Amino acid sequence: MSNYYTNLIDQELVGGTIVNSIIDSNDSNFYGFEVRMPSGEIKNVWILRDEEWNGPGAIEISPDNEEGDEDE
């Protein structure tokens, strides 16, 4: 499943810039961020629960080139 997500990020988001945090106006349990693409298009990225929808899901933010980073 991880290749699916890395491919999706590569195809849809690489080259874009995060410009804003967002929260769903109808449900504050849904949050994410806006990405502005070089074309000017804005894409919303939502941080969702796990695939079974029985947990909160997760996101981790870490510095580039952290130990174990495959791009080193």
mmCIF file of the N, C-alpha and C atoms, coordinates in Angstrom:
data_MODEL
# 
_entry.id   MODEL 
# 
loop_
_atom_site.group_PDB 
_atom_site.id 
_atom_site.type_symbol 
_atom_site.label_atom_id 
_atom_site.label_alt_id 
_atom_site.label_comp_id 
_atom_site.label_asym_id 
_atom_site.label_entity_id 
_atom_site.label_seq_id 
_atom_site.pdbx_PDB_ins_code 
_atom_site.Cartn_x 
_atom_site.Cartn_y 
_atom_site.Cartn_z 
_atom_site.occupancy 
_atom_site.B_iso_or_equiv 
_atom_site.pdbx_formal_charge 
_atom_site.auth_seq_id 
_atom_site.auth_comp_id 
_atom_site.auth_asym_id 
_atom_site.auth_atom_id 
_atom_site.pdbx_PDB_model_num 
ATOM 1   N N  . MET A 1 1  ? 0.818   -1.193 0.000   1.00 0.00 ? 1  MET A N  1 
ATOM 2   C CA . MET A 1 1  ? 0.000   0.000  0.000   1.00 0.00 ? 1  MET A CA 1 
ATOM 3   C C  . MET A 1 1  ? 0.863   1.257  0.000   1.00 0.00 ? 1  MET A C  1 
ATOM 4   N N  . SER A 1 2  ? 2.071   1.216  0.574   1.00 0.00 ? 2  SER A N  1 
ATOM 5   C CA . SER A 1 2  ? 2.888   2.423  0.660   1.00 0.00 ? 2  SER A CA 1 
ATOM 6   C C  . SER A 1 2  ? 3.286   2.943  -0.712  1.00 0.00 ? 2  SER A C  1 
ATOM 7   N N  . ASN A 1 3  ? 3.528   2.055  -1.690  1.00 0.00 ? 3  ASN A N  1 
ATOM 8   C CA . ASN A 1 3  ? 3.847   2.524  -3.033  1.00 0.00 ? 3  ASN A CA 1 
ATOM 9   C C  . ASN A 1 3  ? 2.683   3.297  -3.634  1.00 0.00 ? 3  ASN A C  1 
ATOM 10  N N  . TYR A 1 4  ? 1.469   2.909  -3.319  1.00 0.00 ? 4  TYR A N  1 
ATOM 11  C CA . TYR A 1 4  ? 0.304   3.636  -3.797  1.00 0.00 ? 4  TYR A CA 1 
ATOM 12  C C  . TYR A 1 4  ? 0.372   5.091  -3.331  1.00 0.00 ? 4  TYR A C  1 
ATOM 13  N N  . TYR A 1 5  ? 0.625   5.285  -2.041  1.00 0.00 ? 5  TYR A N  1 
ATOM 14  C CA . TYR A 1 5  ? 0.649   6.641  -1.493  1.00 0.00 ? 5  TYR A CA 1 
ATOM 15  C C  . TYR A 1 5  ? 1.825   7.450  -2.015  1.00 0.00 ? 5  TYR A C  1 
ATOM 16  N N  . THR A 1 6  ? 3.002   6.852  -2.105  1.00 0.00 ? 6  THR A N  1 
ATOM 17  C CA . THR A 1 6  ? 4.143   7.616  -2.621  1.00 0.00 ? 6  THR A CA 1 
ATOM 18  C C  . THR A 1 6  ? 3.930   7.976  -4.081  1.00 0.00 ? 6  THR A C  1 
ATOM 19  N N  . ASN A 1 7  ? 3.351   7.075  -4.863  1.00 0.00 ? 7  ASN A N  1 
ATOM 20  C CA . ASN A 1 7  ? 3.062   7.384  -6.267  1.00 0.00 ? 7  ASN A CA 1 
ATOM 21  C C  . ASN A 1 7  ? 2.019   8.489  -6.376  1.00 0.00 ? 7  ASN A C  1 
ATOM 22  N N  . LEU A 1 8  ? 1.001   8.440  -5.538  1.00 0.00 ? 8  LEU A N  1 
ATOM 23  C CA . LEU A 1 8  ? -0.037  9.468  -5.541  1.00 0.00 ? 8  LEU A CA 1 
ATOM 24  C C  . LEU A 1 8  ? 0.562   10.837 -5.208  1.00 0.00 ? 8  LEU A C  1 
ATOM 25  N N  . ILE A 1 9  ? 1.400   10.888 -4.192  1.00 0.00 ? 9  ILE A N  1 
ATOM 26  C CA . ILE A 1 9  ? 2.049   12.144 -3.822  1.00 0.00 ? 9  ILE A CA 1 
ATOM 27  C C  . ILE A 1 9  ? 2.933   12.644 -4.950  1.00 0.00 ? 9  ILE A C  1 
ATOM 28  N N  . ASP A 1 10 ? 3.740   11.742 -5.526  1.00 0.00 ? 10 ASP A N  1 
ATOM 29  C CA . ASP A 1 10 ? 4.623   12.135 -6.636  1.00 0.00 ? 10 ASP A CA 1 
ATOM 30  C C  . ASP A 1 10 ? 3.829   12.700 -7.808  1.00 0.00 ? 10 ASP A C  1 
ATOM 31  N N  . GLN A 1 11 ? 2.725   12.045 -8.160  1.00 0.00 ? 11 GLN A N  1 
ATOM 32  C CA . GLN A 1 11 ? 1.949   12.440 -9.337  1.00 0.00 ? 11 GLN A CA 1 
ATOM 33  C C  . GLN A 1 11 ? 1.093   13.678 -9.096  1.00 0.00 ? 11 GLN A C  1 
ATOM 34  N N  . GLU A 1 12 ? 0.590   13.844 -7.874  1.00 0.00 ? 12 GLU A N  1 
ATOM 35  C CA . GLU A 1 12 ? -0.399  14.896 -7.618  1.00 0.00 ? 12 GLU A CA 1 
ATOM 36  C C  . GLU A 1 12 ? 0.136   16.123 -6.887  1.00 0.00 ? 12 GLU A C  1 
ATOM 37  N N  . LEU A 1 13 ? 1.216   15.979 -6.103  1.00 0.00 ? 13 LEU A N  1 
ATOM 38  C CA . LEU A 1 13 ? 1.586   17.075 -5.207  1.00 0.00 ? 13 LEU A CA 1 
ATOM 39  C C  . LEU A 1 13 ? 3.006   17.602 -5.350  1.00 0.00 ? 13 LEU A C  1 
ATOM 40  N N  . VAL A 1 14 ? 3.929   16.783 -5.843  1.00 0.00 ? 14 VAL A N  1 
ATOM 41  C CA . VAL A 1 14 ? 5.317   17.234 -5.936  1.00 0.00 ? 14 VAL A CA 1 
ATOM 42  C C  . VAL A 1 14 ? 5.387   18.460 -6.837  1.00 0.00 ? 14 VAL A C  1 
ATOM 43  N N  . GLY A 1 15 ? 6.074   19.483 -6.370  1.00 0.00 ? 15 GLY A N  1 
ATOM 44  C CA . GLY A 1 15 ? 6.171   20.743 -7.093  1.00 0.00 ? 15 GLY A CA 1 
ATOM 45  C C  . GLY A 1 15 ? 5.240   21.799 -6.542  1.00 0.00 ? 15 GLY A C  1 
ATOM 46  N N  . GLY A 1 16 ? 4.273   21.364 -5.724  1.00 0.00 ? 16 GLY A N  1 
ATOM 47  C CA . GLY A 1 16 ? 3.332   22.299 -5.133  1.00 0.00 ? 16 GLY A CA 1 
ATOM 48  C C  . GLY A 1 16 ? 3.862   22.873 -3.830  1.00 0.00 ? 16 GLY A C  1 
ATOM 49  N N  . THR A 1 17 ? 3.158   23.867 -3.322  1.00 0.00 ? 17 THR A N  1 
ATOM 50  C CA . THR A 1 17 ? 3.524   24.534 -2.078  1.00 0.00 ? 17 THR A CA 1 
ATOM 51  C C  . THR A 1 17 ? 2.329   24.524 -1.136  1.00 0.00 ? 17 THR A C  1 
ATOM 52  N N  . ILE A 1 18 ? 2.538   24.100 0.104   1.00 0.00 ? 18 ILE A N  1 
ATOM 53  C CA . ILE A 1 18 ? 1.469   24.161 1.101   1.00 0.00 ? 18 ILE A CA 1 
ATOM 54  C C  . ILE A 1 18 ? 1.230   25.630 1.427   1.00 0.00 ? 18 ILE A C  1 
ATOM 55  N N  . VAL A 1 19 ? -0.033  26.048 1.290   1.00 0.00 ? 19 VAL A N  1 
ATOM 56  C CA . VAL A 1 19 ? -0.342  27.469 1.479   1.00 0.00 ? 19 VAL A CA 1 
ATOM 57  C C  . VAL A 1 19 ? -1.302  27.747 2.626   1.00 0.00 ? 19 VAL A C  1 
ATOM 58  N N  . ASN A 1 20 ? -1.970  26.718 3.135   1.00 0.00 ? 20 ASN A N  1 
ATOM 59  C CA . ASN A 1 20 ? -2.964  26.983 4.173   1.00 0.00 ? 20 ASN A CA 1 
ATOM 60  C C  . ASN A 1 20 ? -3.382  25.686 4.831   1.00 0.00 ? 20 ASN A C  1 
ATOM 61  N N  . SER A 1 21 ? -3.711  25.751 6.114   1.00 0.00 ? 21 SER A N  1 
ATOM 62  C CA . SER A 1 21 ? -4.354  24.616 6.771   1.00 0.00 ? 21 SER A CA 1 
ATOM 63  C C  . SER A 1 21 ? -5.856  24.755 6.558   1.00 0.00 ? 21 SER A C  1 
ATOM 64  N N  . ILE A 1 22 ? -6.565  23.636 6.540   1.00 0.00 ? 22 ILE A N  1 
ATOM 65  C CA . ILE A 1 22 ? -8.014  23.665 6.313   1.00 0.00 ? 22 ILE A CA 1 
ATOM 66  C C  . ILE A 1 22 ? -8.704  22.728 7.295   1.00 0.00 ? 22 ILE A C  1 
ATOM 67  N N  . ILE A 1 23 ? -9.966  23.019 7.560   1.00 0.00 ? 23 ILE A N  1 
ATOM 68  C CA . ILE A 1 23 ? -10.812 22.157 8.375   1.00 0.00 ? 23 ILE A CA 1 
ATOM 69  C C  . ILE A 1 23 ? -12.192 22.144 7.730   1.00 0.00 ? 23 ILE A C  1 
ATOM 70  N N  . ASP A 1 24 ? -12.834 20.997 7.720   1.00 0.00 ? 24 ASP A N  1 
ATOM 71  C CA . ASP A 1 24 ? -14.151 20.860 7.105   1.00 0.00 ? 24 ASP A CA 1 
ATOM 72  C C  . ASP A 1 24 ? -15.161 21.681 7.895   1.00 0.00 ? 24 ASP A C  1 
ATOM 73  N N  . SER A 1 25 ? -15.890 22.543 7.208   1.00 0.00 ? 25 SER A N  1 
ATOM 74  C CA . SER A 1 25 ? -16.849 23.418 7.886   1.00 0.00 ? 25 SER A CA 1 
ATOM 75  C C  . SER A 1 25 ? -18.036 22.649 8.453   1.00 0.00 ? 25 SER A C  1 
ATOM 76  N N  . ASN A 1 26 ? -18.260 21.419 7.970   1.00 0.00 ? 26 ASN A N  1 
ATOM 77  C CA . ASN A 1 26 ? -19.378 20.611 8.455   1.00 0.00 ? 26 ASN A CA 1 
ATOM 78  C C  . ASN A 1 26 ? -18.969 19.592 9.514   1.00 0.00 ? 26 ASN A C  1 
ATOM 79  N N  . ASP A 1 27 ? -17.670 19.301 9.605   1.00 0.00 ? 27 ASP A N  1 
ATOM 80  C CA . ASP A 1 27 ? -17.209 18.262 10.530  1.00 0.00 ? 27 ASP A CA 1 
ATOM 81  C C  . ASP A 1 27 ? -15.774 18.564 10.936  1.00 0.00 ? 27 ASP A C  1 
ATOM 82  N N  . SER A 1 28 ? -15.580 19.063 12.147  1.00 0.00 ? 28 SER A N  1 
ATOM 83  C CA . SER A 1 28 ? -14.246 19.483 12.588  1.00 0.00 ? 28 SER A CA 1 
ATOM 84  C C  . SER A 1 28 ? -13.284 18.319 12.783  1.00 0.00 ? 28 SER A C  1 
ATOM 85  N N  . ASN A 1 29 ? -13.750 17.086 12.588  1.00 0.00 ? 29 ASN A N  1 
ATOM 86  C CA . ASN A 1 29 ? -12.849 15.935 12.649  1.00 0.00 ? 29 ASN A CA 1 
ATOM 87  C C  . ASN A 1 29 ? -12.044 15.776 11.367  1.00 0.00 ? 29 ASN A C  1 
ATOM 88  N N  . PHE A 1 30 ? -12.387 16.513 10.319  1.00 0.00 ? 30 PHE A N  1 
ATOM 89  C CA . PHE A 1 30 ? -11.672 16.436 9.055   1.00 0.00 ? 30 PHE A CA 1 
ATOM 90  C C  . PHE A 1 30 ? -10.820 17.688 8.885   1.00 0.00 ? 30 PHE A C  1 
ATOM 91  N N  . TYR A 1 31 ? -9.509  17.472 8.742   1.00 0.00 ? 31 TYR A N  1 
ATOM 92  C CA . TYR A 1 31 ? -8.582  18.592 8.593   1.00 0.00 ? 31 TYR A CA 1 
ATOM 93  C C  . TYR A 1 31 ? -7.509  18.219 7.589   1.00 0.00 ? 31 TYR A C  1 
ATOM 94  N N  . GLY A 1 32 ? -6.804  19.213 7.122   1.00 0.00 ? 32 GLY A N  1 
ATOM 95  C CA . GLY A 1 32 ? -5.761  18.968 6.139   1.00 0.00 ? 32 GLY A CA 1 
ATOM 96  C C  . GLY A 1 32 ? -5.081  20.255 5.751   1.00 0.00 ? 32 GLY A C  1 
ATOM 97  N N  . PHE A 1 33 ? -4.699  20.351 4.477   1.00 0.00 ? 33 PHE A N  1 
ATOM 98  C CA . PHE A 1 33 ? -4.005  21.544 4.001   1.00 0.00 ? 33 PHE A CA 1 
ATOM 99  C C  . PHE A 1 33 ? -4.225  21.733 2.510   1.00 0.00 ? 33 PHE A C  1 
ATOM 100 N N  . GLU A 1 34 ? -4.057  22.984 2.077   1.00 0.00 ? 34 GLU A N  1 
ATOM 101 C CA . GLU A 1 34 ? -4.156  23.320 0.659   1.00 0.00 ? 34 GLU A CA 1 
ATOM 102 C C  . GLU A 1 34 ? -2.765  23.339 0.047   1.00 0.00 ? 34 GLU A C  1 
ATOM 103 N N  . VAL A 1 35 ? -2.670  22.838 -1.176  1.00 0.00 ? 35 VAL A N  1 
ATOM 104 C CA . VAL A 1 35 ? -1.417  22.858 -1.921  1.00 0.00 ? 35 VAL A CA 1 
ATOM 105 C C  . VAL A 1 35 ? -1.649  23.639 -3.207  1.00 0.00 ? 35 VAL A C  1 
ATOM 106 N N  . ARG A 1 36 ? -0.840  24.675 -3.420  1.00 0.00 ? 36 ARG A N  1 
ATOM 107 C CA . ARG A 1 36 ? -0.919  25.444 -4.669  1.00 0.00 ? 36 ARG A CA 1 
ATOM 108 C C  . ARG A 1 36 ? 0.101   24.864 -5.645  1.00 0.00 ? 36 ARG A C  1 
ATOM 109 N N  . MET A 1 37 ? -0.405  24.428 -6.789  1.00 0.00 ? 37 MET A N  1 
ATOM 110 C CA . MET A 1 37 ? 0.448   23.850 -7.819  1.00 0.00 ? 37 MET A CA 1 
ATOM 111 C C  . MET A 1 37 ? 1.043   24.966 -8.682  1.00 0.00 ? 37 MET A C  1 
ATOM 112 N N  . PRO A 1 38 ? 2.143   24.692 -9.383  1.00 0.00 ? 38 PRO A N  1 
ATOM 113 C CA . PRO A 1 38 ? 2.747   25.720 -10.237 1.00 0.00 ? 38 PRO A CA 1 
ATOM 114 C C  . PRO A 1 38 ? 1.765   26.331 -11.245 1.00 0.00 ? 38 PRO A C  1 
ATOM 115 N N  . SER A 1 39 ? 0.751   25.571 -11.641 1.00 0.00 ? 39 SER A N  1 
ATOM 116 C CA . SER A 1 39 ? -0.261  26.076 -12.584 1.00 0.00 ? 39 SER A CA 1 
ATOM 117 C C  . SER A 1 39 ? -1.226  27.065 -11.937 1.00 0.00 ? 39 SER A C  1 
ATOM 118 N N  . GLY A 1 40 ? -1.184  27.151 -10.583 1.00 0.00 ? 40 GLY A N  1 
ATOM 119 C CA . GLY A 1 40 ? -2.118  27.998 -9.858  1.00 0.00 ? 40 GLY A CA 1 
ATOM 120 C C  . GLY A 1 40 ? -3.286  27.217 -9.276  1.00 0.00 ? 40 GLY A C  1 
ATOM 121 N N  . GLU A 1 41 ? -3.458  25.977 -9.730  1.00 0.00 ? 41 GLU A N  1 
ATOM 122 C CA . GLU A 1 41 ? -4.522  25.124 -9.195  1.00 0.00 ? 41 GLU A CA 1 
ATOM 123 C C  . GLU A 1 41 ? -4.270  24.868 -7.712  1.00 0.00 ? 41 GLU A C  1 
ATOM 124 N N  . ILE A 1 42 ? -5.357  24.875 -6.930  1.00 0.00 ? 42 ILE A N  1 
ATOM 125 C CA . ILE A 1 42 ? -5.279  24.553 -5.502  1.00 0.00 ? 42 ILE A CA 1 
ATOM 126 C C  . ILE A 1 42 ? -5.839  23.143 -5.313  1.00 0.00 ? 42 ILE A C  1 
ATOM 127 N N  . LYS A 1 43 ? -5.100  22.306 -4.584  1.00 0.00 ? 43 LYS A N  1 
ATOM 128 C CA . LYS A 1 43 ? -5.575  20.957 -4.248  1.00 0.00 ? 43 LYS A CA 1 
ATOM 129 C C  . LYS A 1 43 ? -5.711  20.873 -2.738  1.00 0.00 ? 43 LYS A C  1 
ATOM 130 N N  . ASN A 1 44 ? -6.828  20.286 -2.278  1.00 0.00 ? 44 ASN A N  1 
ATOM 131 C CA . ASN A 1 44 ? -7.034  20.051 -0.850  1.00 0.00 ? 44 ASN A CA 1 
ATOM 132 C C  . ASN A 1 44 ? -6.523  18.662 -0.512  1.00 0.00 ? 44 ASN A C  1 
ATOM 133 N N  . VAL A 1 45 ? -5.709  18.567 0.526   1.00 0.00 ? 45 VAL A N  1 
ATOM 134 C CA . VAL A 1 45 ? -5.189  17.293 1.007   1.00 0.00 ? 45 VAL A CA 1 
ATOM 135 C C  . VAL A 1 45 ? -5.808  17.066 2.378   1.00 0.00 ? 45 VAL A C  1 
ATOM 136 N N  . TRP A 1 46 ? -6.609  16.008 2.510   1.00 0.00 ? 46 TRP A N  1 
ATOM 137 C CA . TRP A 1 46 ? -7.293  15.692 3.758   1.00 0.00 ? 46 TRP A CA 1 
ATOM 138 C C  . TRP A 1 46 ? -6.551  14.583 4.477   1.00 0.00 ? 46 TRP A C  1 
ATOM 139 N N  . ILE A 1 47 ? -6.365  14.729 5.777   1.00 0.00 ? 47 ILE A N  1 
ATOM 140 C CA . ILE A 1 47 ? -5.742  13.700 6.601   1.00 0.00 ? 47 ILE A CA 1 
ATOM 141 C C  . ILE A 1 47 ? -6.879  12.859 7.166   1.00 0.00 ? 47 ILE A C  1 
ATOM 142 N N  . LEU A 1 48 ? -6.953  11.618 6.715   1.00 0.00 ? 48 LEU A N  1 
ATOM 143 C CA . LEU A 1 48 ? -8.100  10.769 7.033   1.00 0.00 ? 48 LEU A CA 1 
ATOM 144 C C  . LEU A 1 48 ? -7.754  9.704  8.067   1.00 0.00 ? 48 LEU A C  1 
ATOM 145 N N  . ARG A 1 49 ? -8.771  9.032  8.536   1.00 0.00 ? 49 ARG A N  1 
ATOM 146 C CA . ARG A 1 49 ? -8.593  7.904  9.453   1.00 0.00 ? 49 ARG A CA 1 
ATOM 147 C C  . ARG A 1 49 ? -7.921  6.744  8.720   1.00 0.00 ? 49 ARG A C  1 
ATOM 148 N N  . ASP A 1 50 ? -7.584  5.728  9.484   1.00 0.00 ? 50 ASP A N  1 
ATOM 149 C CA . ASP A 1 50 ? -6.996  4.542  8.863   1.00 0.00 ? 50 ASP A CA 1 
ATOM 150 C C  . ASP A 1 50 ? -7.997  3.908  7.895   1.00 0.00 ? 50 ASP A C  1 
ATOM 151 N N  . GLU A 1 51 ? -7.546  2.938  7.115   1.00 0.00 ? 51 GLU A N  1 
ATOM 152 C CA . GLU A 1 51 ? -8.379  2.356  6.055   1.00 0.00 ? 51 GLU A CA 1 
ATOM 153 C C  . GLU A 1 51 ? -9.674  1.735  6.572   1.00 0.00 ? 51 GLU A C  1 
ATOM 154 N N  . GLU A 1 52 ? -9.697  1.257  7.817   1.00 0.00 ? 52 GLU A N  1 
ATOM 155 C CA . GLU A 1 52 ? -10.900 0.646  8.389   1.00 0.00 ? 52 GLU A CA 1 
ATOM 156 C C  . GLU A 1 52 ? -11.821 1.676  9.032   1.00 0.00 ? 52 GLU A C  1 
ATOM 157 N N  . TRP A 1 53 ? -11.387 2.930  9.092   1.00 0.00 ? 53 TRP A N  1 
ATOM 158 C CA . TRP A 1 53 ? -12.141 4.037  9.705   1.00 0.00 ? 53 TRP A CA 1 
ATOM 159 C C  . TRP A 1 53 ? -12.442 3.790  11.177  1.00 0.00 ? 53 TRP A C  1 
ATOM 160 N N  . ASN A 1 54 ? -11.586 3.041  11.862  1.00 0.00 ? 54 ASN A N  1 
ATOM 161 C CA . ASN A 1 54 ? -11.812 2.800  13.281  1.00 0.00 ? 54 ASN A CA 1 
ATOM 162 C C  . ASN A 1 54 ? -10.745 3.451  14.149  1.00 0.00 ? 54 ASN A C  1 
ATOM 163 N N  . GLY A 1 55 ? -9.955  4.307  13.574  1.00 0.00 ? 55 GLY A N  1 
ATOM 164 C CA . GLY A 1 55 ? -8.912  4.989  14.336  1.00 0.00 ? 55 GLY A CA 1 
ATOM 165 C C  . GLY A 1 55 ? -8.676  6.368  13.767  1.00 0.00 ? 55 GLY A C  1 
ATOM 166 N N  . PRO A 1 56 ? -7.912  7.176  14.463  1.00 0.00 ? 56 PRO A N  1 
ATOM 167 C CA . PRO A 1 56 ? -7.751  8.560  14.062  1.00 0.00 ? 56 PRO A CA 1 
ATOM 168 C C  . PRO A 1 56 ? -6.800  8.796  12.896  1.00 0.00 ? 56 PRO A C  1 
ATOM 169 N N  . GLY A 1 57 ? -6.068  7.770  12.440  1.00 0.00 ? 57 GLY A N  1 
ATOM 170 C CA . GLY A 1 57 ? -5.071  8.003  11.411  1.00 0.00 ? 57 GLY A CA 1 
ATOM 171 C C  . GLY A 1 57 ? -3.892  8.760  12.011  1.00 0.00 ? 57 GLY A C  1 
ATOM 172 N N  . ALA A 1 58 ? -2.967  9.169  11.190  1.00 0.00 ? 58 ALA A N  1 
ATOM 173 C CA . ALA A 1 58 ? -1.794  9.838  11.733  1.00 0.00 ? 58 ALA A CA 1 
ATOM 174 C C  . ALA A 1 58 ? -1.079  10.616 10.650  1.00 0.00 ? 58 ALA A C  1 
ATOM 175 N N  . ILE A 1 59 ? -0.296  11.574 11.086  1.00 0.00 ? 59 ILE A N  1 
ATOM 176 C CA . ILE A 1 59 ? 0.627   12.285 10.213  1.00 0.00 ? 59 ILE A CA 1 
ATOM 177 C C  . ILE A 1 59 ? 1.866   12.573 11.053  1.00 0.00 ? 59 ILE A C  1 
ATOM 178 N N  . GLU A 1 60 ? 3.007   12.485 10.432  1.00 0.00 ? 60 GLU A N  1 
ATOM 179 C CA . GLU A 1 60 ? 4.251   12.814 11.116  1.00 0.00 ? 60 GLU A CA 1 
ATOM 180 C C  . GLU A 1 60 ? 4.997   13.836 10.282  1.00 0.00 ? 60 GLU A C  1 
ATOM 181 N N  . ILE A 1 61 ? 5.553   14.819 10.932  1.00 0.00 ? 61 ILE A N  1 
ATOM 182 C CA . ILE A 1 61 ? 6.350   15.839 10.257  1.00 0.00 ? 61 ILE A CA 1 
ATOM 183 C C  . ILE A 1 61 ? 7.751   15.757 10.848  1.00 0.00 ? 61 ILE A C  1 
ATOM 184 N N  . SER A 1 62 ? 8.733   15.586 9.979   1.00 0.00 ? 62 SER A N  1 
ATOM 185 C CA . SER A 1 62 ? 10.112  15.458 10.454  1.00 0.00 ? 62 SER A CA 1 
ATOM 186 C C  . SER A 1 62 ? 11.044  16.228 9.530   1.00 0.00 ? 62 SER A C  1 
ATOM 187 N N  . PRO A 1 63 ? 12.219  16.590 10.031  1.00 0.00 ? 63 PRO A N  1 
ATOM 188 C CA . PRO A 1 63 ? 13.182  17.289 9.179   1.00 0.00 ? 63 PRO A CA 1 
ATOM 189 C C  . PRO A 1 63 ? 13.654  16.400 8.045   1.00 0.00 ? 63 PRO A C  1 
ATOM 190 N N  . ASP A 1 64 ? 14.047  17.001 6.936   1.00 0.00 ? 64 ASP A N  1 
ATOM 191 C CA . ASP A 1 64 ? 14.590  16.266 5.805   1.00 0.00 ? 64 ASP A CA 1 
ATOM 192 C C  . ASP A 1 64 ? 15.888  15.579 6.212   1.00 0.00 ? 64 ASP A C  1 
ATOM 193 N N  . ASN A 1 65 ? 16.193  14.445 5.562   1.00 0.00 ? 65 ASN A N  1 
ATOM 194 C CA . ASN A 1 65 ? 17.417  13.684 5.791   1.00 0.00 ? 65 ASN A CA 1 
ATOM 195 C C  . ASN A 1 65 ? 17.549  13.171 7.216   1.00 0.00 ? 65 ASN A C  1 
ATOM 196 N N  . GLU A 1 66 ? 16.418  12.863 7.824   1.00 0.00 ? 66 GLU A N  1 
ATOM 197 C CA . GLU A 1 66 ? 16.432  12.231 9.136   1.00 0.00 ? 66 GLU A CA 1 
ATOM 198 C C  . GLU A 1 66 ? 17.019  10.834 8.989   1.00 0.00 ? 66 GLU A C  1 
ATOM 199 N N  . GLU A 1 67 ? 17.651  10.317 10.006  1.00 0.00 ? 67 GLU A N  1 
ATOM 200 C CA . GLU A 1 67 ? 18.263  8.994  9.944   1.00 0.00 ? 67 GLU A CA 1 
ATOM 201 C C  . GLU A 1 67 ? 17.243  7.978  9.436   1.00 0.00 ? 67 GLU A C  1 
ATOM 202 N N  . GLY A 1 68 ? 17.670  7.171  8.475   1.00 0.00 ? 68 GLY A N  1 
ATOM 203 C CA . GLY A 1 68 ? 16.780  6.183  7.882   1.00 0.00 ? 68 GLY A CA 1 
ATOM 204 C C  . GLY A 1 68 ? 16.050  6.685  6.659   1.00 0.00 ? 68 GLY A C  1 
ATOM 205 N N  . ASP A 1 69 ? 16.229  7.947  6.304   1.00 0.00 ? 69 ASP A N  1 
ATOM 206 C CA . ASP A 1 69 ? 15.579  8.525  5.131   1.00 0.00 ? 69 ASP A CA 1 
ATOM 207 C C  . ASP A 1 69 ? 16.145  7.873  3.884   1.00 0.00 ? 69 ASP A C  1 
ATOM 208 N N  . GLU A 1 70 ? 15.265  7.378  3.015   1.00 0.00 ? 70 GLU A N  1 
ATOM 209 C CA . GLU A 1 70 ? 15.702  6.678  1.800   1.00 0.00 ? 70 GLU A CA 1 
ATOM 210 C C  . GLU A 1 70 ? 16.394  7.592  0.802   1.00 0.00 ? 70 GLU A C  1 
ATOM 211 N N  . ASP A 1 71 ? 16.214  8.914  0.906   1.00 0.00 ? 71 ASP A N  1 
ATOM 212 C CA . ASP A 1 71 ? 16.782  9.836  -0.074  1.00 0.00 ? 71 ASP A CA 1 
ATOM 213 C C  . ASP A 1 71 ? 18.174  10.324 0.284   1.00 0.00 ? 71 ASP A C  1 
ATOM 214 N N  . GLU A 1 72 ? 18.768  9.788  1.324   1.00 0.00 ? 72 GLU A N  1 
ATOM 215 C CA . GLU A 1 72 ? 20.096  10.242 1.730   1.00 0.00 ? 72 GLU A CA 1 
ATOM 216 C C  . GLU A 1 72 ? 21.140  9.856  0.710   1.00 0.00 ? 72 GLU A C  1 
# 
